Amino acid sequence: MRTVEEYLHYLKGKGFHFQEDAIGFIFFGKHYTNASDEMINTAIELTLKAQKCFDGSFYVSLLETLISNEIDSRKDAIRFIKEKELIAI
């Protein structure tokens, strides 16, 4: 499992460049929800897939939804998103 920092570096290598405000949203969400790195990385991934770019408010809302529903793994997050039809992935 990658840390959030490692995941952001990985995404940068794939061509995703995050502005300072996006980085701020990512770490705000991490501290606000006390989510694991796996859940942060999953929320980033799902945000990019749904929005085609990083949308900070979408990311925080998605992360809050996952955490409030006690989702704690990438696999469970994807299953939850599909079951609830929250985003098309």
Gaussian input, Z-matrix of N, CA and C with variables (Angstrom, degrees):
# hf/3-21g

backbone

0 1
 N
 C     1     B1
 C     2     B2     1     A1
 N     3     B3     2     A2     1     D1
 C     4     B4     3     A3     2     D2
 C     5     B5     4     A4     3     D3
 N     6     B6     5     A5     4     D4
 C     7     B7     6     A6     5     D5
 C     8     B8     7     A7     6     D6
 N     9     B9     8     A8     7     D7
 C    10    B10     9     A9     8     D8
 C    11    B11    10    A10     9     D9
 N    12    B12    11    A11    10    D10
 C    13    B13    12    A12    11    D11
 C    14    B14    13    A13    12    D12
 N    15    B15    14    A14    13    D13
 C    16    B16    15    A15    14    D14
 C    17    B17    16    A16    15    D15
 N    18    B18    17    A17    16    D16
 C    19    B19    18    A18    17    D17
 C    20    B20    19    A19    18    D18
 N    21    B21    20    A20    19    D19
 C    22    B22    21    A21    20    D20
 C    23    B23    22    A22    21    D21
 N    24    B24    23    A23    22    D22
 C    25    B25    24    A24    23    D23
 C    26    B26    25    A25    24    D24
 N    27    B27    26    A26    25    D25
 C    28    B28    27    A27    26    D26
 C    29    B29    28    A28    27    D27
 N    30    B30    29    A29    28    D28
 C    31    B31    30    A30    29    D29
 C    32    B32    31    A31    30    D30
 N    33    B33    32    A32    31    D31
 C    34    B34    33    A33    32    D32
 C    35    B35    34    A34    33    D33
 N    36    B36    35    A35    34    D34
 C    37    B37    36    A36    35    D35
 C    38    B38    37    A37    36    D36
 N    39    B39    38    A38    37    D37
 C    40    B40    39    A39    38    D38
 C    41    B41    40    A40    39    D39
 N    42    B42    41    A41    40    D40
 C    43    B43    42    A42    41    D41
 C    44    B44    43    A43    42    D42
 N    45    B45    44    A44    43    D43
 C    46    B46    45    A45    44    D44
 C    47    B47    46    A46    45    D45
 N    48    B48    47    A47    46    D46
 C    49    B49    48    A48    47    D47
 C    50    B50    49    A49    48    D48
 N    51    B51    50    A50    49    D49
 C    52    B52    51    A51    50    D50
 C    53    B53    52    A52    51    D51
 N    54    B54    53    A53    52    D52
 C    55    B55    54    A54    53    D53
 C    56    B56    55    A55    54    D54
 N    57    B57    56    A56    55    D55
 C    58    B58    57    A57    56    D56
 C    59    B59    58    A58    57    D57
 N    60    B60    59    A59    58    D58
 C    61    B61    60    A60    59    D59
 C    62    B62    61    A61    60    D60
 N    63    B63    62    A62    61    D61
 C    64    B64    63    A63    62    D62
 C    65    B65    64    A64    63    D63
 N    66    B66    65    A65    64    D64
 C    67    B67    66    A66    65    D65
 C    68    B68    67    A67    66    D66
 N    69    B69    68    A68    67    D67
 C    70    B70    69    A69    68    D68
 C    71    B71    70    A70    69    D69
 N    72    B72    71    A71    70    D70
 C    73    B73    72    A72    71    D71
 C    74    B74    73    A73    72    D72
 N    75    B75    74    A74    73    D73
 C    76    B76    75    A75    74    D74
 C    77    B77    76    A76    75    D75
 N    78    B78    77    A77    76    D76
 C    79    B79    78    A78    77    D77
 C    80    B80    79    A79    78    D78
 N    81    B81    80    A80    79    D79
 C    82    B82    81    A81    80    D80
 C    83    B83    82    A82    81    D81
 N    84    B84    83    A83    82    D82
 C    85    B85    84    A84    83    D83
 C    86    B86    85    A85    84    D84
 N    87    B87    86    A86    85    D85
 C    88    B88    87    A87    86    D86
 C    89    B89    88    A88    87    D87
 N    90    B90    89    A89    88    D88
 C    91    B91    90    A90    89    D89
 C    92    B92    91    A91    90    D90
 N    93    B93    92    A92    91    D91
 C    94    B94    93    A93    92    D92
 C    95    B95    94    A94    93    D93
 N    96    B96    95    A95    94    D94
 C    97    B97    96    A96    95    D95
 C    98    B98    97    A97    96    D96
 N    99    B99    98    A98    97    D97
 C   100   B100    99    A99    98    D98
 C   101   B101   100   A100    99    D99
 N   102   B102   101   A101   100   D100
 C   103   B103   102   A102   101   D101
 C   104   B104   103   A103   102   D102
 N   105   B105   104   A104   103   D103
 C   106   B106   105   A105   104   D104
 C   107   B107   106   A106   105   D105
 N   108   B108   107   A107   106   D106
 C   109   B109   108   A108   107   D107
 C   110   B110   109   A109   108   D108
 N   111   B111   110   A110   109   D109
 C   112   B112   111   A111   110   D110
 C   113   B113   112   A112   111   D111
 N   114   B114   113   A113   112   D112
 C   115   B115   114   A114   113   D113
 C   116   B116   115   A115   114   D114
 N   117   B117   116   A116   115   D115
 C   118   B118   117   A117   116   D116
 C   119   B119   118   A118   117   D117
 N   120   B120   119   A119   118   D118
 C   121   B121   120   A120   119   D119
 C   122   B122   121   A121   120   D120
 N   123   B123   122   A122   121   D121
 C   124   B124   123   A123   122   D122
 C   125   B125   124   A124   123   D123
 N   126   B126   125   A125   124   D124
 C   127   B127   126   A126   125   D125
 C   128   B128   127   A127   126   D126
 N   129   B129   128   A128   127   D127
 C   130   B130   129   A129   128   D128
 C   131   B131   130   A130   129   D129
 N   132   B132   131   A131   130   D130
 C   133   B133   132   A132   131   D131
 C   134   B134   133   A133   132   D132
 N   135   B135   134   A134   133   D133
 C   136   B136   135   A135   134   D134
 C   137   B137   136   A136   135   D135
 N   138   B138   137   A137   136   D136
 C   139   B139   138   A138   137   D137
 C   140   B140   139   A139   138   D138
 N   141   B141   140   A140   139   D139
 C   142   B142   141   A141   140   D140
 C   143   B143   142   A142   141   D141
 N   144   B144   143   A143   142   D142
 C   145   B145   144   A144   143   D143
 C   146   B146   145   A145   144   D144
 N   147   B147   146   A146   145   D145
 C   148   B148   147   A147   146   D146
 C   149   B149   148   A148   147   D147
 N   150   B150   149   A149   148   D148
 C   151   B151   150   A150   149   D149
 C   152   B152   151   A151   150   D150
 N   153   B153   152   A152   151   D151
 C   154   B154   153   A153   152   D152
 C   155   B155   154   A154   153   D153
 N   156   B156   155   A155   154   D154
 C   157   B157   156   A156   155   D155
 C   158   B158   157   A157   156   D156
 N   159   B159   158   A158   157   D157
 C   160   B160   159   A159   158   D158
 C   161   B161   160   A160   159   D159
 N   162   B162   161   A161   160   D160
 C   163   B163   162   A162   161   D161
 C   164   B164   163   A163   162   D162
 N   165   B165   164   A164   163   D163
 C   166   B166   165   A165   164   D164
 C   167   B167   166   A166   165   D165
 N   168   B168   167   A167   166   D166
 C   169   B169   168   A168   167   D167
 C   170   B170   169   A169   168   D168
 N   171   B171   170   A170   169   D169
 C   172   B172   171   A171   170   D170
 C   173   B173   172   A172   171   D171
 N   174   B174   173   A173   172   D172
 C   175   B175   174   A174   173   D173
 C   176   B176   175   A175   174   D174
 N   177   B177   176   A176   175   D175
 C   178   B178   177   A177   176   D176
 C   179   B179   178   A178   177   D177
 N   180   B180   179   A179   178   D178
 C   181   B181   180   A180   179   D179
 C   182   B182   181   A181   180   D180
 N   183   B183   182   A182   181   D181
 C   184   B184   183   A183   182   D182
 C   185   B185   184   A184   183   D183
 N   186   B186   185   A185   184   D184
 C   187   B187   186   A186   185   D185
 C   188   B188   187   A187   186   D186
 N   189   B189   188   A188   187   D187
 C   190   B190   189   A189   188   D188
 C   191   B191   190   A190   189   D189
 N   192   B192   191   A191   190   D190
 C   193   B193   192   A192   191   D191
 C   194   B194   193   A193   192   D192
 N   195   B195   194   A194   193   D193
 C   196   B196   195   A195   194   D194
 C   197   B197   196   A196   195   D195
 N   198   B198   197   A197   196   D196
 C   199   B199   198   A198   197   D197
 C   200   B200   199   A199   198   D198
 N   201   B201   200   A200   199   D199
 C   202   B202   201   A201   200   D200
 C   203   B203   202   A202   201   D201
 N   204   B204   203   A203   202   D202
 C   205   B205   204   A204   203   D203
 C   206   B206   205   A205   204   D204
 N   207   B207   206   A206   205   D205
 C   208   B208   207   A207   206   D206
 C   209   B209   208   A208   207   D207
 N   210   B210   209   A209   208   D208
 C   211   B211   210   A210   209   D209
 C   212   B212   211   A211   210   D210
 N   213   B213   212   A212   211   D211
 C   214   B214   213   A213   212   D212
 C   215   B215   214   A214   213   D213
 N   216   B216   215   A215   214   D214
 C   217   B217   216   A216   215   D215
 C   218   B218   217   A217   216   D216
 N   219   B219   218   A218   217   D217
 C   220   B220   219   A219   218   D218
 C   221   B221   220   A220   219   D219
 N   222   B222   221   A221   220   D220
 C   223   B223   222   A222   221   D221
 C   224   B224   223   A223   222   D222
 N   225   B225   224   A224   223   D223
 C   226   B226   225   A225   224   D224
 C   227   B227   226   A226   225   D225
 N   228   B228   227   A227   226   D226
 C   229   B229   228   A228   227   D227
 C   230   B230   229   A229   228   D228
 N   231   B231   230   A230   229   D229
 C   232   B232   231   A231   230   D230
 C   233   B233   232   A232   231   D231
 N   234   B234   233   A233   232   D232
 C   235   B235   234   A234   233   D233
 C   236   B236   235   A235   234   D234
 N   237   B237   236   A236   235   D235
 C   238   B238   237   A237   236   D236
 C   239   B239   238   A238   237   D237
 N   240   B240   239   A239   238   D238
 C   241   B241   240   A240   239   D239
 C   242   B242   241   A241   240   D240
 N   243   B243   242   A242   241   D241
 C   244   B244   243   A243   242   D242
 C   245   B245   244   A244   243   D243
 N   246   B246   245   A245   244   D244
 C   247   B247   246   A246   245   D245
 C   248   B248   247   A247   246   D246
 N   249   B249   248   A248   247   D247
 C   250   B250   249   A249   248   D248
 C   251   B251   250   A250   249   D249
 N   252   B252   251   A251   250   D250
 C   253   B253   252   A252   251   D251
 C   254   B254   253   A253   252   D252
 N   255   B255   254   A254   253   D253
 C   256   B256   255   A255   254   D254
 C   257   B257   256   A256   255   D255
 N   258   B258   257   A257   256   D256
 C   259   B259   258   A258   257   D257
 C   260   B260   259   A259   258   D258
 N   261   B261   260   A260   259   D259
 C   262   B262   261   A261   260   D260
 C   263   B263   262   A262   261   D261
 N   264   B264   263   A263   262   D262
 C   265   B265   264   A264   263   D263
 C   266   B266   265   A265   264   D264

   B1=1.4538
   B2=1.5251
   B3=1.3097
   B4=1.4597
   B5=1.5259
   B6=1.3395
   B7=1.4568
   B8=1.5255
   B9=1.3125
   B10=1.4697
   B11=1.5280
   B12=1.3127
   B13=1.4651
   B14=1.5278
   B15=1.3339
   B16=1.4671
   B17=1.5267
   B18=1.3225
   B19=1.4609
   B20=1.5256
   B21=1.3263
   B22=1.4707
   B23=1.5306
   B24=1.3235
   B25=1.4739
   B26=1.5346
   B27=1.3233
   B28=1.4718
   B29=1.5329
   B30=1.3361
   B31=1.4684
   B32=1.5288
   B33=1.3249
   B34=1.4652
   B35=1.5229
   B36=1.3323
   B37=1.4613
   B38=1.5187
   B39=1.3406
   B40=1.4619
   B41=1.5274
   B42=1.3371
   B43=1.4621
   B44=1.5135
   B45=1.3241
   B46=1.4671
   B47=1.5209
   B48=1.3101
   B49=1.4592
   B50=1.5175
   B51=1.3130
   B52=1.4560
   B53=1.5248
   B54=1.3195
   B55=1.4655
   B56=1.5269
   B57=1.3304
   B58=1.4675
   B59=1.5268
   B60=1.3437
   B61=1.4679
   B62=1.5264
   B63=1.3282
   B64=1.4673
   B65=1.5246
   B66=1.3109
   B67=1.4632
   B68=1.5309
   B69=1.3217
   B70=1.4642
   B71=1.5156
   B72=1.3424
   B73=1.4688
   B74=1.5338
   B75=1.3067
   B76=1.4665
   B77=1.5240
   B78=1.3310
   B79=1.4621
   B80=1.5243
   B81=1.3265
   B82=1.4655
   B83=1.5298
   B84=1.3310
   B85=1.4582
   B86=1.5190
   B87=1.3187
   B88=1.4705
   B89=1.5263
   B90=1.3198
   B91=1.4632
   B92=1.5312
   B93=1.3171
   B94=1.4612
   B95=1.5249
   B96=1.3438
   B97=1.4588
   B98=1.5293
   B99=1.3315
   B100=1.4637
   B101=1.5309
   B102=1.3322
   B103=1.4637
   B104=1.5256
   B105=1.3138
   B106=1.4661
   B107=1.5288
   B108=1.3263
   B109=1.4662
   B110=1.5243
   B111=1.3420
   B112=1.4655
   B113=1.5281
   B114=1.3227
   B115=1.4670
   B116=1.5299
   B117=1.3211
   B118=1.4710
   B119=1.5224
   B120=1.3265
   B121=1.4639
   B122=1.5278
   B123=1.3181
   B124=1.4653
   B125=1.5218
   B126=1.3255
   B127=1.4704
   B128=1.5205
   B129=1.3291
   B130=1.4738
   B131=1.5240
   B132=1.3254
   B133=1.4663
   B134=1.5246
   B135=1.3212
   B136=1.4664
   B137=1.5274
   B138=1.3160
   B139=1.4690
   B140=1.5151
   B141=1.3191
   B142=1.4690
   B143=1.5343
   B144=1.3108
   B145=1.4682
   B146=1.5249
   B147=1.3222
   B148=1.4643
   B149=1.5147
   B150=1.3227
   B151=1.4637
   B152=1.5361
   B153=1.3106
   B154=1.4742
   B155=1.5265
   B156=1.3200
   B157=1.4572
   B158=1.5246
   B159=1.3267
   B160=1.4611
   B161=1.5207
   B162=1.3197
   B163=1.4608
   B164=1.5256
   B165=1.3236
   B166=1.4560
   B167=1.5055
   B168=1.3289
   B169=1.4666
   B170=1.5274
   B171=1.3313
   B172=1.4609
   B173=1.5289
   B174=1.3325
   B175=1.4635
   B176=1.5316
   B177=1.3367
   B178=1.4675
   B179=1.5270
   B180=1.3244
   B181=1.4556
   B182=1.5295
   B183=1.3125
   B184=1.4683
   B185=1.5232
   B186=1.3171
   B187=1.4618
   B188=1.5344
   B189=1.3169
   B190=1.4702
   B191=1.5271
   B192=1.3264
   B193=1.4665
   B194=1.5209
   B195=1.3084
   B196=1.4660
   B197=1.5231
   B198=1.3200
   B199=1.4606
   B200=1.5338
   B201=1.3248
   B202=1.4714
   B203=1.5286
   B204=1.3266
   B205=1.4610
   B206=1.5349
   B207=1.3281
   B208=1.4646
   B209=1.5239
   B210=1.3220
   B211=1.4595
   B212=1.5230
   B213=1.3300
   B214=1.4646
   B215=1.5301
   B216=1.3307
   B217=1.4653
   B218=1.5300
   B219=1.3091
   B220=1.4601
   B221=1.5313
   B222=1.3141
   B223=1.4656
   B224=1.5282
   B225=1.3299
   B226=1.4652
   B227=1.5244
   B228=1.3295
   B229=1.4697
   B230=1.5251
   B231=1.3080
   B232=1.4715
   B233=1.5296
   B234=1.3208
   B235=1.4673
   B236=1.5367
   B237=1.3196
   B238=1.4642
   B239=1.5264
   B240=1.3215
   B241=1.4709
   B242=1.5305
   B243=1.3306
   B244=1.4650
   B245=1.5202
   B246=1.3393
   B247=1.4673
   B248=1.5231
   B249=1.3133
   B250=1.4670
   B251=1.5298
   B252=1.3506
   B253=1.4627
   B254=1.5335
   B255=1.3409
   B256=1.4526
   B257=1.5212
   B258=1.3244
   B259=1.4609
   B260=1.5194
   B261=1.3047
   B262=1.4610
   B263=1.5218
   B264=1.3204
   B265=1.4699
   B266=1.5033
   A1=109.41
   A2=115.78
   A3=121.82
   A4=110.70
   A5=114.89
   A6=118.76
   A7=107.37
   A8=116.56
   A9=120.19
   A10=109.46
   A11=117.42
   A12=121.21
   A13=111.01
   A14=116.74
   A15=120.82
   A16=110.78
   A17=117.21
   A18=121.26
   A19=110.77
   A20=116.80
   A21=120.02
   A22=110.48
   A23=116.26
   A24=120.11
   A25=110.10
   A26=117.07
   A27=122.22
   A28=110.35
   A29=116.49
   A30=120.33
   A31=111.17
   A32=116.61
   A33=120.17
   A34=110.15
   A35=116.07
   A36=120.99
   A37=112.72
   A38=116.85
   A39=122.59
   A40=112.21
   A41=116.51
   A42=119.42
   A43=115.84
   A44=117.89
   A45=120.30
   A46=109.13
   A47=116.01
   A48=120.59
   A49=108.34
   A50=115.91
   A51=121.92
   A52=110.37
   A53=115.85
   A54=121.51
   A55=108.89
   A56=115.67
   A57=120.86
   A58=112.05
   A59=117.54
   A60=119.38
   A61=111.01
   A62=117.94
   A63=120.90
   A64=110.14
   A65=117.10
   A66=121.19
   A67=109.13
   A68=116.01
   A69=120.86
   A70=111.99
   A71=116.86
   A72=120.93
   A73=110.86
   A74=116.29
   A75=120.24
   A76=110.44
   A77=116.28
   A78=118.73
   A79=112.35
   A80=117.78
   A81=120.13
   A82=109.16
   A83=116.51
   A84=121.16
   A85=112.17
   A86=115.97
   A87=120.46
   A88=110.46
   A89=116.54
   A90=120.02
   A91=111.90
   A92=116.88
   A93=121.90
   A94=111.85
   A95=116.70
   A96=121.15
   A97=112.95
   A98=116.70
   A99=121.69
   A100=110.69
   A101=115.55
   A102=121.94
   A103=111.05
   A104=114.81
   A105=120.88
   A106=109.95
   A107=115.53
   A108=119.67
   A109=110.92
   A110=117.22
   A111=120.40
   A112=110.79
   A113=117.06
   A114=119.91
   A115=111.08
   A116=117.60
   A117=120.41
   A118=109.17
   A119=116.58
   A120=120.69
   A121=111.05
   A122=117.04
   A123=121.01
   A124=110.97
   A125=117.21
   A126=120.61
   A127=110.97
   A128=117.39
   A129=120.72
   A130=109.17
   A131=116.81
   A132=121.77
   A133=111.61
   A134=116.54
   A135=120.42
   A136=111.70
   A137=116.70
   A138=120.24
   A139=110.58
   A140=116.85
   A141=120.35
   A142=111.08
   A143=117.30
   A144=120.03
   A145=111.49
   A146=117.02
   A147=120.41
   A148=112.59
   A149=116.71
   A150=121.17
   A151=113.52
   A152=117.23
   A153=123.46
   A154=113.00
   A155=115.93
   A156=123.41
   A157=105.53
   A158=117.03
   A159=118.62
   A160=109.59
   A161=115.74
   A162=123.75
   A163=106.18
   A164=116.76
   A165=121.80
   A166=114.52
   A167=117.00
   A168=118.92
   A169=110.92
   A170=118.05
   A171=121.50
   A172=109.70
   A173=115.94
   A174=122.06
   A175=111.42
   A176=117.29
   A177=120.68
   A178=110.25
   A179=117.63
   A180=121.47
   A181=111.29
   A182=116.38
   A183=121.25
   A184=110.28
   A185=116.52
   A186=120.96
   A187=110.84
   A188=116.76
   A189=120.76
   A190=110.79
   A191=116.80
   A192=121.45
   A193=110.96
   A194=116.60
   A195=120.18
   A196=110.85
   A197=116.97
   A198=121.15
   A199=110.67
   A200=117.29
   A201=119.85
   A202=111.74
   A203=117.01
   A204=121.38
   A205=111.98
   A206=114.88
   A207=123.06
   A208=113.36
   A209=115.74
   A210=121.81
   A211=106.53
   A212=116.97
   A213=117.81
   A214=114.82
   A215=116.70
   A216=119.45
   A217=109.74
   A218=115.91
   A219=121.51
   A220=109.86
   A221=115.90
   A222=121.41
   A223=111.08
   A224=116.74
   A225=120.33
   A226=111.60
   A227=116.93
   A228=120.86
   A229=110.69
   A230=116.23
   A231=119.99
   A232=110.11
   A233=116.91
   A234=120.24
   A235=109.95
   A236=118.02
   A237=123.02
   A238=110.86
   A239=116.92
   A240=122.18
   A241=109.94
   A242=116.60
   A243=120.63
   A244=111.46
   A245=116.94
   A246=120.65
   A247=111.34
   A248=116.51
   A249=121.33
   A250=112.28
   A251=115.73
   A252=121.63
   A253=111.89
   A254=115.01
   A255=121.08
   A256=112.37
   A257=115.30
   A258=119.66
   A259=108.13
   A260=116.31
   A261=121.35
   A262=108.72
   A263=115.54
   A264=119.33
   A265=110.39
   D1=136.60
   D2=179.37
   D3=-88.14
   D4=147.35
   D5=169.33
   D6=-72.47
   D7=167.39
   D8=177.55
   D9=-59.97
   D10=-42.97
   D11=-179.97
   D12=-60.94
   D13=-43.79
   D14=178.27
   D15=-64.32
   D16=-39.95
   D17=-179.79
   D18=-65.52
   D19=-41.85
   D20=177.87
   D21=-63.67
   D22=-39.45
   D23=177.53
   D24=-65.14
   D25=-41.17
   D26=176.38
   D27=-59.41
   D28=-46.71
   D29=-179.53
   D30=-64.76
   D31=-36.48
   D32=177.03
   D33=-60.25
   D34=-39.78
   D35=176.86
   D36=-64.88
   D37=-23.51
   D38=177.99
   D39=-90.83
   D40=-0.32
   D41=176.61
   D42=104.66
   D43=0.67
   D44=177.15
   D45=-91.07
   D46=116.28
   D47=179.56
   D48=-110.19
   D49=121.82
   D50=-177.64
   D51=-96.98
   D52=131.59
   D53=175.62
   D54=-75.61
   D55=166.58
   D56=-179.68
   D57=-56.32
   D58=-40.84
   D59=-178.85
   D60=-65.86
   D61=-34.72
   D62=177.66
   D63=-66.45
   D64=-43.14
   D65=177.46
   D66=-60.65
   D67=-40.32
   D68=177.60
   D69=-60.48
   D70=-44.69
   D71=178.14
   D72=-62.57
   D73=-41.70
   D74=-178.58
   D75=-59.72
   D76=-48.76
   D77=-177.30
   D78=-78.08
   D79=-26.47
   D80=171.77
   D81=-61.62
   D82=-48.45
   D83=179.52
   D84=-60.19
   D85=-39.32
   D86=179.35
   D87=-61.90
   D88=-47.26
   D89=-178.14
   D90=-74.77
   D91=-37.30
   D92=-178.22
   D93=-64.29
   D94=-40.25
   D95=-176.61
   D96=-99.09
   D97=-12.87
   D98=-176.10
   D99=58.22
   D100=34.72
   D101=-177.90
   D102=-78.33
   D103=154.86
   D104=176.77
   D105=-71.50
   D106=162.28
   D107=176.27
   D108=-58.98
   D109=-37.32
   D110=178.81
   D111=-59.85
   D112=-42.34
   D113=-179.16
   D114=-72.37
   D115=-36.93
   D116=176.52
   D117=-62.06
   D118=-48.96
   D119=-179.34
   D120=-61.57
   D121=-38.91
   D122=178.11
   D123=-65.25
   D124=-42.70
   D125=178.34
   D126=-64.27
   D127=-38.36
   D128=176.10
   D129=-62.62
   D130=-49.47
   D131=-179.59
   D132=-57.04
   D133=-49.13
   D134=-178.05
   D135=-66.93
   D136=-34.75
   D137=176.13
   D138=-63.34
   D139=-46.10
   D140=179.57
   D141=-64.01
   D142=-38.91
   D143=179.51
   D144=-68.55
   D145=-38.91
   D146=-177.39
   D147=-77.98
   D148=-39.44
   D149=-172.11
   D150=-101.33
   D151=-12.82
   D152=-177.08
   D153=67.35
   D154=2.44
   D155=173.42
   D156=-159.53
   D157=174.00
   D158=-179.26
   D159=-85.93
   D160=123.33
   D161=177.35
   D162=-117.87
   D163=108.20
   D164=-173.56
   D165=-59.16
   D166=-43.35
   D167=-178.22
   D168=-69.83
   D169=-36.91
   D170=176.20
   D171=-62.46
   D172=-45.73
   D173=179.92
   D174=-57.97
   D175=-49.58
   D176=-178.44
   D177=-63.60
   D178=-42.01
   D179=178.85
   D180=-63.23
   D181=-44.62
   D182=178.08
   D183=-61.99
   D184=-45.99
   D185=-179.88
   D186=-61.43
   D187=-44.23
   D188=177.13
   D189=-59.36
   D190=-43.30
   D191=179.74
   D192=-61.95
   D193=-45.46
   D194=-179.84
   D195=-63.01
   D196=-47.22
   D197=-176.88
   D198=-67.29
   D199=-42.06
   D200=-178.84
   D201=-66.53
   D202=-22.16
   D203=176.79
   D204=-96.49
   D205=13.98
   D206=176.51
   D207=56.71
   D208=36.62
   D209=174.90
   D210=-83.39
   D211=128.57
   D212=-175.37
   D213=-132.25
   D214=13.36
   D215=175.35
   D216=-143.94
   D217=158.28
   D218=179.23
   D219=-60.27
   D220=-45.21
   D221=-179.67
   D222=-58.38
   D223=-47.29
   D224=179.13
   D225=-66.50
   D226=-35.24
   D227=179.28
   D228=-63.94
   D229=-45.15
   D230=-179.54
   D231=-66.13
   D232=-41.67
   D233=177.20
   D234=-61.31
   D235=-45.27
   D236=179.87
   D237=-60.57
   D238=-46.41
   D239=-179.30
   D240=-60.37
   D241=-43.45
   D242=-179.92
   D243=-68.18
   D244=-44.20
   D245=-178.76
   D246=-62.60
   D247=-41.92
   D248=-177.39
   D249=-85.75
   D250=-6.04
   D251=-178.80
   D252=52.81
   D253=43.25
   D254=-178.46
   D255=-74.59
   D256=-40.84
   D257=176.50
   D258=-143.93
   D259=155.10
   D260=177.22
   D261=-89.22
   D262=116.01
   D263=177.95
   D264=-128.41

